[in-house]
Amino acid sequence: FELIKERALIKEIKEIILAFSATPKSDNTERYIEKILEPIIQKYPIKISHLGKGLSTGTELEYSDSETIINALKNRK
């Protein structure tokens, strides 16, 4: 995180993209990283974004859990 601070100081970083698998464990990891980065984000104009999550092509809707369906609806285009 020190490297992120250094690069933020010289305006080298504009966005941090968190890209993890779509699992509850990964969601918790993303929230943890966001919490750690919060002081840097408040001080520097850095955007934190996540990959869109939802249903994959060919996925049977009846086998999808409710969280996946909710994410698919939220991330629709």
DODOKE-584754 format. One line per 8 residues: number of its first residue (from 1); their letters; for each residue x, y, z of N, C-alpha, C, O. Coordinates in steps of 0.1 Angstrom, whole numbers, plus 5000, padded with zeros to 4 digits. Each point is the difference from the previous one (the first is absolute). Layout:
N
NUM> a> X/Y/Z/X/Y/Z/X/Y/Z/X/Y/Z  ...
END
This chain:
77
1> felikera> 5008/4988/5000/4992/5012/5000/5009/5013/5000/4995/5010/4996  5017/4988/5008/5009/5012/5000/5003/5004/4985/5000/5012/4998  5001/4978/4994/5002/5004/4985/4988/5007/4995/5001/5009/4992  4987/4987/5012/4988/5007/4995/5000/5015/5005/4997/5009/4993  5007/4993/5020/5001/5013/5005/5010/5009/4992/4997/5011/4997  5015/4983/5001/5010/5007/4993/4995/5004/4986/5002/5011/4995  4992/4980/4998/4995/5003/4986/4988/5009/5000/4999/5008/4991  4993/4991/5019/4989/5010/5002/5005/5014/5002/4994/5010/4994
9> likeikei> 5017/4991/5013/5006/5013/5003/5004/5007/4987/4999/5012/4999  5007/4980/4992/5004/5006/4987/4990/4999/4989/5003/5002/4988  4984/4995/5016/4989/4999/4991/5002/4990/4989/4995/5002/4989  5011/4987/5014/5003/4989/4990/4988/4991/5000/4998/4993/4990  4995/5006/5021/4988/4991/5001/4987/5007/5000/4998/5010/5008  4993/4987/4983/4987/5006/4999/4989/4991/5004/4989/5004/5004  5014/4983/4994/4989/4990/5003/5007/4987/5005/5010/4996/4995  4983/4997/5015/5004/4987/5004/4988/4991/4997/4989/5002/5005
17> ilafsatp> 5014/4988/4987/4989/4990/4996/5002/4987/5008/5010/4994/4999  4980/5003/5009/5001/4988/5008/4993/4989/4992/4989/5001/4996  5019/4989/5000/4995/4989/4991/5002/4987/5007/5012/4994/5000  4978/5000/5006/5000/4988/5007/4989/4990/4994/4991/5005/4993  5010/4983/5010/4990/4990/4997/4987/5004/5006/5000/5008/5010  4989/4988/4985/4987/5004/5005/4996/4990/5011/4991/4991/4998  5015/5010/5014/4997/4991/5011/4997/5009/5013/5005/5011/5000  4988/4984/5009/4999/5008/5013/5013/5003/5006/5002/5011/5006
25> ksdntery> 5008/4980/4994/5013/5002/5006/5007/5012/4993/5006/5008/5006  4993/4992/4980/5006/5011/4993/4993/5013/5003/5007/5010/5000  4980/4990/5001/4993/5012/5004/5005/5006/5013/5002/5012/5002  5000/4979/5008/5006/5004/5013/5014/5006/4998/5003/5010/5007  5005/4984/4985/5013/5004/4997/5000/5014/4994/5008/5009/5004  4983/4994/4986/4998/5013/4994/4997/5010/5010/5006/5011/5000  4984/4986/5009/4996/5010/5011/5012/5003/5009/5002/5011/5004  5006/4979/4999/5011/5001/5009/5011/5010/4994/5005/5009/5006
33> iekilepi> 4997/4988/4981/5010/5009/4993/4995/5014/4999/5008/5010/5001  4979/4992/4996/4994/5013/4999/5002/5008/5014/5003/5011/5000  4995/4981/5010/5002/5006/5014/5014/5005/5002/5002/5011/5006  5008/4981/4990/5014/5003/5002/5003/5012/4991/5008/5009/5004  4987/4992/4984/5003/5011/4991/4992/5013/5003/5003/5010/4994  4987/4989/5015/4992/5012/5002/5008/5012/5004/4996/5011/4994  5014/4989/5014/5007/5012/5003/5007/5006/4988/5001/5013/4998  5004/4979/4993/5006/5004/4988/4990/5007/4990/5002/5010/4994
41> iqkypiki> 4986/4983/5005/4990/5005/4991/4994/5013/5005/4997/5009/4992  5003/4993/5021/4995/5013/5005/5009/5011/4997/4996/5012/4999  5017/4985/5001/5010/5010/4998/5004/5003/4986/5003/5012/4996  4995/4978/4995/5004/5002/4986/4988/4996/4991/4992/4992/5004  5007/5014/4984/4989/4998/4991/5001/4986/4992/5002/5000/4988  4997/4989/5020/5002/4987/4994/4986/4993/5000/4993/5000/5011  5003/4994/4978/4987/4993/5000/5003/4985/5002/5009/4995/4995  4982/4999/5013/5001/4985/5001/4988/4995/4993/4989/5004/5002
49> shlgkgls> 5014/4986/4989/4989/4994/4993/5001/4985/5001/5011/4994/5003  4978/4999/4993/5000/4985/5000/4995/4995/4987/4993/5008/4992  5011/4980/5004/4995/4994/4988/4985/4997/5002/4995/4997/5011  4997/5005/4978/4986/4996/5001/4998/4986/5003/5008/4991/4995  4981/5005/5012/4998/4986/5003/4986/4997/4996/4991/5008/5001  5007/4980/4995/4986/4996/4996/5000/4986/4994/5009/4992/5004  4982/5005/4987/4999/4987/4994/5009/4999/4988/5001/5009/4992  5005/4979/5007/5009/4997/4989/4991/4996/4988/4989/4994/5003
57> tgteleys> 5016/5007/4985/4993/4995/4989/4998/4985/5001/5010/4993/5003  4979/5002/4995/4997/4985/5001/4996/4996/5013/4997/4988/5002  5003/5021/5008/4996/4996/5014/4985/4998/5001/4992/5008/4995  5004/4981/5011/4986/4997/5002/4995/5008/5011/5005/4999/5011  4985/5009/4987/4994/5009/5011/4996/4992/5012/5002/5005/5011  4992/4984/4987/4994/4992/5011/5011/4995/5010/4997/4996/5011  5016/5003/4984/5011/4996/5008/5008/5011/5007/5010/4998/5007  4986/5014/4990/5007/5012/5006/4994/5004/5013/4988/4999/5003
65> dsetiina> 5021/5005/5006/4995/5005/5013/4995/5014/4999/5002/5007/4991  4991/4997/5020/4993/5013/4999/5010/5012/5000/4997/5010/4993  5014/4988/5013/5011/5011/5000/5005/5002/4986/5002/5012/4996  5000/4978/4996/5005/5001/4987/4989/5006/4991/5004/5009/4992  4984/4988/5010/4989/5006/4992/4999/5015/5003/4998/5008/4991  5003/4995/5022/4999/5014/5004/5012/5008/4994/4997/5011/4994  5015/4984/5006/5011/5006/4994/4999/5002/4985/5003/5010/4994  4991/4980/5000/4998/5000/4985/4990/5011/4997/5002/5008/4990
73> lknrk> 4988/4994/5018/4990/5011/4997/5006/5013/5003/4998/5010/4992  5010/4992/5018/5007/5012/5004/5010/5005/4989/5001/5012/4997  5005/4978/4997/5011/5003/4990/4996/4999/4986/5008/4999/4991  4979/5001/5007/4995/4999/4986/5003/5012/4992/5001/5011/5006  5000/4988/4981/5003/5011/4991/4988/5003/4991/5001/5010/4992
END
